[in-house]
């Protein structure tokens, strides 16, 4: 018994069927938030996407696996393409920020788990979950804290007396802030008075500045 089909012959009638599916895609997202002091200018933050689990033959990463965000905001990678059903995992990592003042998000990288199912020869993403430790979300969100080293400044006051001043006369001056912000941007000293005996100069205790800005103060002589 000889089986033949065209130029092919064999010992059995063999048939081959090819199963194909319509691929699907998913575009991961990343978000940047800032805490602490407002920085003087926007920093550029960069995030890297990497495939860490699942059928390597069933997934294709986007051409660009890095995205950048200036200051606060959100960004999306290009689409990840899936040609096979399965569960796939990816990591989204923030590149180290070296600009002084910025602290990294101590919670680290996010894991993105995507489940792809075959539904009547069409693949579909049925779930996409972002996790980091016990935290879950719908986007990889990173928070950086910007901080500065405070500075201080001591305001001076000078006293001149016309005529013949009494040598033992003490003059007292009061330091006040004008419309200062109601936060820790600027801190007046514990004592806001300075004294000059006779003619001369004296300095108030130092004012502490924790944020950049323009601040106004008044110095008045108190009656006495």
C-alpha positions in Angstrom: 0.0 0.0 0.0 1.5 3.3 -1.1 0.2 6.7 -0.1 0.9 9.5 -2.4 0.0 13.2 -2.7 1.6 15.0 -5.6 5.3 14.1 -5.5 5.1 13.0 -1.9 4.7 9.3 -0.9 4.5 7.7 2.5 3.3 4.8 4.6 0.4 6.7 6.1 -1.8 9.6 5.1 -0.3 12.4 7.1 -2.0 15.8 7.4 -0.5 19.0 9.0 -2.5 21.8 10.4 -1.0 25.2 11.3 -2.6 27.1 14.2 -2.1 30.8 14.3 -3.4 33.5 16.5 -3.8 37.3 16.2 -1.2 38.9 18.5 -2.0 41.5 21.1 -0.1 44.4 22.7 0.2 46.4 25.9 2.0 49.7 26.6 3.4 50.0 30.2 3.3 53.3 32.0 5.5 55.1 34.6 4.8 58.1 36.8 7.0 60.5 38.7 6.1 62.4 41.8 8.3 64.8 43.8 8.2 65.5 47.5 10.1 67.9 49.8 11.4 71.3 48.8 10.5 72.6 45.3 13.7 72.3 43.2 15.0 75.3 41.3 14.7 73.6 38.0 13.2 70.3 36.6 15.3 67.2 36.8 15.1 64.5 34.1 14.3 61.1 35.4 14.9 57.9 33.3 13.2 54.5 33.7 14.2 51.2 32.1 11.8 48.3 31.1 13.1 44.7 31.1 11.6 41.3 30.4 12.2 39.0 33.3 9.8 36.1 33.0 7.6 34.2 30.5 8.1 32.7 27.1 10.9 34.7 25.5 9.7 33.6 22.0 6.2 34.9 22.7 7.1 38.5 23.5 8.8 41.4 21.8 9.8 44.5 23.8 9.3 48.0 22.3 12.2 49.5 20.3 12.8 52.0 23.1 13.0 50.4 26.5 13.8 53.6 28.3 11.6 56.6 28.9 12.3 60.0 30.5 10.2 62.4 32.5 11.1 66.0 33.3 10.0 67.0 36.7 6.7 65.5 37.7 4.5 63.7 35.2 3.8 60.5 33.4 5.1 58.6 30.3 4.4 55.5 28.4 6.7 53.0 26.8 5.9 51.8 23.3 3.8 48.7 23.0 5.0 45.2 24.1 3.8 42.7 21.5 2.6 39.2 22.5 2.4 36.3 20.0 1.7 33.5 22.5 -0.6 33.0 25.5 1.0 32.9 28.9 2.1 34.9 31.9 4.9 37.4 31.5 6.8 39.5 34.0 8.8 42.7 33.5 10.6 45.1 35.8 10.5 48.9 35.6 13.6 50.5 37.3 14.5 54.1 37.9 18.1 55.0 36.9 20.2 56.5 39.6 19.8 60.2 40.0 23.2 61.9 40.8 22.0 65.5 41.0 22.7 66.9 44.6 19.6 67.2 46.7 17.6 64.3 45.2 16.9 61.1 47.2 16.0 57.9 45.4 12.7 56.1 45.9 13.7 53.6 48.6 11.0 51.1 47.6 13.0 50.2 44.4 11.8 48.7 41.2 8.2 47.8 40.1 7.2 44.3 38.8 4.7 44.3 36.0 2.8 40.9 35.5 0.8 40.5 32.4 -1.5 37.6 31.7 -2.3 36.8 28.0 -5.0 34.4 27.0 -6.0 32.8 23.7 -9.6 33.6 23.0 -10.9 32.1 19.8 -7.5 32.5 18.0 -7.1 36.1 19.2 -4.8 36.9 22.0 -6.0 39.2 24.7 -4.3 40.9 27.7 -6.7 39.9 30.6 -4.7 41.5 33.4 -1.7 43.8 33.9 -0.7 44.3 37.5 2.0 46.5 38.9 3.5 45.4 42.2 6.2 46.6 44.5 6.4 44.7 47.8 2.9 44.8 49.3 1.8 47.7 47.0 -0.2 47.2 43.8 -1.1 49.8 41.2 -2.1 50.6 37.7 1.1 52.4 36.8 4.7 52.3 38.1 4.9 55.3 40.3 8.2 56.6 41.8 8.6 59.4 44.3 11.8 61.3 44.8 12.4 63.7 47.7 14.3 66.9 47.1 16.0 68.5 50.1 18.5 71.3 50.6 21.0 72.2 53.3 19.6 75.3 55.2 21.6 78.5 55.4 21.5 81.3 58.0 21.9 85.1 58.0 22.2 87.5 60.9 20.8 91.0 60.4 22.8 93.9 62.0 21.5 97.2 63.4 23.5 100.4 64.0 22.8 103.2 66.4 23.9 106.8 66.1 23.0 109.5 68.5 23.1 113.2 67.7 24.4 115.5 70.3 26.1 114.2 73.4 24.7 110.7 74.1 24.5 109.3 77.6 27.1 106.6 77.9 25.0 104.1 79.7 21.8 104.4 77.6 20.7 101.1 76.1 18.6 101.0 72.9 16.5 97.9 72.0 15.6 96.9 68.5 12.9 94.3 67.4 13.1 92.1 64.4 9.9 90.9 62.7 9.1 89.1 59.4 6.9 90.7 56.8 4.3 88.3 55.2 6.5 85.2 55.8 5.2 81.9 54.5 3.4 79.7 57.1 5.8 76.8 56.8 9.4 76.0 57.6 10.8 78.1 54.7 12.2 80.6 57.1 12.6 80.5 60.9 13.2 83.6 63.0 15.7 83.2 65.9 14.4 82.4 69.4 15.3 85.9 70.5 14.2 88.7 68.1 15.7 91.6 70.0 19.1 93.2 69.8 20.6 95.9 72.0 23.1 98.7 71.6 24.6 100.6 74.5 25.4 104.2 73.5 26.4 104.3 69.9 27.5 101.2 68.0 26.3 98.1 66.2 24.7 94.9 67.2 23.5 91.8 65.4 20.4 89.8 65.9 20.6 86.1 66.2 20.7 84.3 62.9 17.6 83.7 60.8 17.4 80.2 59.2 16.4 79.7 55.6 15.3 76.2 54.5 13.9 77.1 51.0 15.0 79.4 48.3 13.0 82.6 47.9 12.8 86.3 48.7 11.9 87.3 52.2 11.3 90.7 53.9 12.0 91.7 57.5 11.5 94.9 59.5 13.8 96.3 62.2 12.2 98.8 64.6 13.5 100.5 67.7 11.3 99.9 70.7 10.2 102.8 72.9 12.2 103.1 76.1 
